[in-house]
Amino acid sequence: MILTLKKITIFIFKKIQIQLFSEVLKNEYKVSLKHFTRNRKQNFPFILLFMLNFLRKSLTMEIDNFISFLKPNIGGKFTKSAFVQARIKVKPEVFKKLSNFNR
């Protein structure tokens, strides 16, 4: 039973990972064709993961914690202003799509 639950959990996480990092999702849910074309610290999946994270503290503290957890050797951090500008480039409908990823 426990092994089966572990396999199911791993399967779900892999499906989510594939979905988040897919070019199809990025191209469908970015506001403009010009957005997220260059290799930046705040790429499309990174912005989505941060937005899906349950925020409890100030935006600056959450960014610092998120970077240290997810990308410890990112080589600098980004500002809350940079995040706000990046999240505008993501269509809100992406979250509806992600919530229905198994359908």
Secondary structure by P-SEA (a helix, b strand, c coil): caaaaaaaaaaaaaaaaaaaacaaaaaacccccccccccccccaaaaaaaaaccccccaaaaaaaaaaaccccccccccaaaaaaaaaacccaaaaaaaaccc
